[in-house]
Amino acid sequence: MIISKTPFRISFFGGGTDYPEYFRRHSGAVLGTAIDKFCYVSATRLYSKLFDYTIRLAYRQVECVPDLDSIQHAPFRECLRTAGITGGIEVDYMAELPSSTGLGTSSSFVVGVLNTLGAVRGELVHPLDLAYRAIDLERNVLNEAVGCQDQTLAAMGGFNLVEFHEVDDIRVHRLNLSPQRLAEFNAHLLLIYTGIRRRASEVAAKQIKKIDRNVAHLAQMRKLVDEGYSLLTGGGSLAGFGQMLHDAWTLKHQLDAGVSNRQINEMYETGLANGAWGGKLLGAGGGGFLLFFAPPERQAALRLALADFEEIPISINAAGTRIIHAESSGFANTDRVEIEAPAIQRAA
């Protein structure tokens, strides 16, 4: 059995500038981090001649199918096709948090599956190349309206400033923070679930269509990336970081009416009234998790005010995707698994 472990992510600034539709013409960057909430993908040899199917997939549902084209779960199907694996395998997916909540779970899924299937083939793939493969698959094979930050943070891990120059030219800059600074920053984060799930690509597709009219707002959001990086690495007051998050919240609201709604706005205002310096709705918007930034001494009041909503404790700067178990399972000789040469199409 081969098992991979892949983190989810939160981003603080720059969301929306990681779409190629924007950064190919302008400067794109995000400030974000992998967090200690993960998805796990396992792959096991399936002796398909003993069964009436050649592929078994387990996620929220279970699929037992005779061939690739019979798989209903499109990301699973196309990950297998990209890896060139056409049968003789069982792949299982497990996650600590649900999808459609603004944590980049869909991209973490793709990164984790590709990493696992690469290990099945005996490949060692650089994390950034793994991110490129995931971006290509999501955008050009699955035709999803996604950006490029989620795959990068899932693959690379860490707390980073990520610059986007081209779809295959992404530059990751680690934040060089002391353990004390990281711990201080982490202590200011509260992650609260709104209870609203939404399909991120649908929200994102609307925002992509409005990029031209939102260029000025996106440029301001991109500027906050550099300001946030300078504040954190320069030892500036974290109260200033909270104010930047509030500024970013205001800017994001101007991208599209679907970014937020009445319930989310009320939750956010409750947070500000009970000690938060700022915060943001994670992901494309429309639901999912609200991230508040508040000094530790004010957090008890904030938690009490939002007691009807679930809080998820998190730690930042988690490691990127990795293989955590690789016990011999019949994959040692790749000719025992039905494999074809993978065909990965690079974005133009």
N, C-alpha and C positions, 0 to 999 in steps of 0.2 A: 504494500500500500504506500502511496505517495500522498502527503498532505501539505498544502500550502496555507499560509496565514497572511492575510492582507488587510491593512488598516483602512478605516474610513477617514474622512478629513473634515476640517472646518477651515474656512478662509475668512480673513478679516477685511481685506481691501482688494479692490481691483476686479472683482467678479463682473463679468460682462465684457471685459477687455481681453479675455482669453479665447474668444471666438475668432477663428480665422477671418471671418467676414469683417472684423474690426482690425485685428492686429496686422493683417497684411498691408493695410494702408496707414495705420497709426501705431503708436507704441503700446504694446500690451504687457501687463504684468499683474501678478497677484502676490499678496503676502498671506501665507497659509501654513497649516501644520497638519500632519497626520496625528490621529488621536488613538488612544488605547482601547478602541472598540473595533472588532475585527470580523471578517468573514473567513471561513475555512472551506477549502475545496479538497476533496480526496478522490484519488483515482485508483481503481483496482482492476487487475486482469479479470476478464470475463471469458470463461471457456464456452463460447457461444454455440459450439456444436452440440452442447448438452442442453441448450434451451431453444425456445422457439423465437428468440430475438437475439440481436448481436450487440445492442447498446442498451444500457439501463442508466437512466438519469433520475436523480432524486433531488428535489428542491421543495417548494410548497406542494408540488404534485410529484407523481412518479410516472415516468415514461419508460416503457419497454418496447423497443421498436426494432424492425428488421434492417433498417438502413438510415443513413443520414437524412435523406429527404423526408422521412416520416416523422422527424422530430418537430414538435410544435413550438418548443421554446427556442425562438430565433437566435438569441445570443449564444446559447449552448451549441446549437446546430452549427453556427458559423465559426465559433471557436474551434470546434472539432475539425471542420472543413479546412480552416486556416492552418491548423497543426498537421493536416494530412492524415488524420486518424479516422478510419471509416468503419470500424467495428472492433469487437473483442474487448470492450471496456465498460466499466461502470464508473460514473462520476457523480459524487454527492456534494451538495452545497449546504452550508449552515452559516447563519449570521447572528451576531449578538443584537443587532438592531434592525428594524424593518426597512424596506425600500420606500422610495418616494417621500423621504423626510428631510432632504436637503444636505445629506452627509456624503454625497458622491457614491452611494452604494452600488449603483448600476455599473459605474466604471471600475470600482473595486472588484466587483464580480468578474468582469471581463479580464482585468489584470490577473486576478487570482487563478482563473481557469486557464488562461494562456501560460502562466508560470507553471502550473501543475502539468499541463500537457507537454510543455517543453521538457520538463523533468522526465516524463514518460519516454520521450524521444532521446533522452540522454543529453539534451542541450543545456548549455550554460549561457543564458541571455543577459546582457547588461541591463540593469533596471530601466535606464532611459530608453533603450531600444525596445524593451517590453512596453513602455508607455507609448512609444511611436506605433507599435503594432496595435495596441488597444485603441488608440485614436483613429487609426486607419479603419479598423474593423467597425467601430461605432459610427463613424461619419460616412464612410464610403461603401460599406457593405450593408449595414443595418439602416443607413440613412437617417440616423438620429440627429436631432438638433442639439448637439452637445459642444461644449468648449473643450479646452485641452488641459485645464488645471487638475481635474479629478484624477485622470489616469496618471499624471505626473506625480502627484502627491502620494497616490496609492503605491506606485512602483518605487519611488525614491525614498519615501518616508521623511521624517525630520521636520524642522521648522524652517521655512525657506522663503526667500524672495525668488519667484520664478518669472523669468522674462520670456516672452513669446515673440520670435522673429519670423519663423515659418513653422509649418506643421511638423517639419522634421528638423527644426532648429530651435530647440528649447533649452534655455540655460538656467541652471538651478544654483542659487547662492544660499548656502547655509547661514543662519543667523549665529554668529559667534557670541553666545551668551553664557555667562557663568551659571553653574548649577543654582546658585542663590537667586540670580535674576530670573531664571526660568521658573523656579518655584514660586517666587513672588508674583510673577505674571500669571501663572496657572491658578494661584489662589484667588484671583479676581474673576474667574470664569464660572458662570452658572449656565447650564444647558437645560432648557425647559421645553417640553414637547407640547405643541399647540393642540394636538389631537387631530390635526387635519393632514390627510395624505393627498398628494396630487402627483400627476405625471409631469415631471420636470421638463421633458423635451417639448411638451405642448406649451408650457409657460415660456420656455426659452425661444421657441419658434416665433412667438409674437414679438419678443424683444429684438430678435435678429432682424425682423422685417423693419424695425424702427431705428436701426443703428444710425442711419444717415441723419435722422432728425435728433438723435441723442448724442451726437459726437461730442458736443461741449460738455455734457454731463459725464460721459464716460472718460473724457480727458481729465476731469476733476477727480474722478474715482481712481484713475491711474496715478495721479499726483499723490494721493493719499498713501499709496504703496510706499513710495520713497520716504514720505514724511514719517510713516509708522516705523519703517525700518531704521531711520535715523534716530528716532526717539528711543527705541528699544536698545539699539546697540550703543547709543551715546549715553545711556543712563538717565534719560529724561523722566519726568514725573509720569506715572501711569494714569493720573487723572487726565493728562493731555491725550493719552491713547483712547480713553473712554469718550472724550469729546470728539475725537476723530471718528470713532464708530458711529456716534450720533449724527455727525455730518454726512457720513456715508449712507446712513439710514434715510436721511432726508433726500439725498441725491437719487438713491435707488427707487424711491417712490415716484420719481419723475420719469422713470423709464417706460412704465406701462401701468395702467390701472389695475392689472391683475397681479401685481407684485404683492399686494397686501389686501386686507379686508377689515371689516369693522371689528371682528373678534381679535384679530392679531394686533390691530392698532390699540385697542383697549388694554390688551396684555402688556404691550410695550409701555404705554403711558403709566400703567400701574407699577411697572418696574422702575421707571424714572421717579415716580412719586415715593417709592419706598427704598431709595438708596442707590440705584444703579446710575452710573455716570453715562452710560450709553449701551448700545447693543445693536444687534442686527438679526434679520431673518436669514437663515442659512440657505444656500442654494439659489435657484432661480426665483424663488418666491412662491406665494400662493398658499403656503402651509409649511408643515414640517417642524423644525426646531427653531426656537428663539434662543439666541445667545446673549446673555447679559454680562456686562462688565461692571463689577461693583467691588468696593473695598471690603475685605473680610468682615470688618466690624459692623457693616450694614446688611450683611446677607441674611441674618436671621429674620429681620423685618421683611425683606424681599421674599424669602421662602414662605413666610406666613401669609403674605398678601396673595401669593400664587399657589396656595396649598392645594387647590383643586386640580393642578396640573402636575404631570410627572417630571421630576428632575432626574437627569442622568449624570452621575459624576464622571468626569473625564480627566485624563492627563494628556498633555501635549507632547510633541517631539517623539512620537512613536516610530519604531523601525518600519521600513518599507516591506513590501511583499517578500516572503522568503519560504523556502521549503523547510518544514520543521520535522518531517518524518519521511524516510525513504527506505522502508524495509523491502527486501526482495519479494517481488510478487509476480514474477513472470515477465516483467518488462525489461529485464537485463539485456535480452537479445531482441532488438526492435523488429526482426523479421517474424517474431511470434505475434506481433500486433499488426493488424491490417493497416498499413501506413502507405500513403502516397506522398509525393514531394509537395511541400506546402507552397502555396502561391499567395504571396503578400503583395498587394498593389499599393505602392506609395502614392500619397496624394500629390497632385501636380503642384 
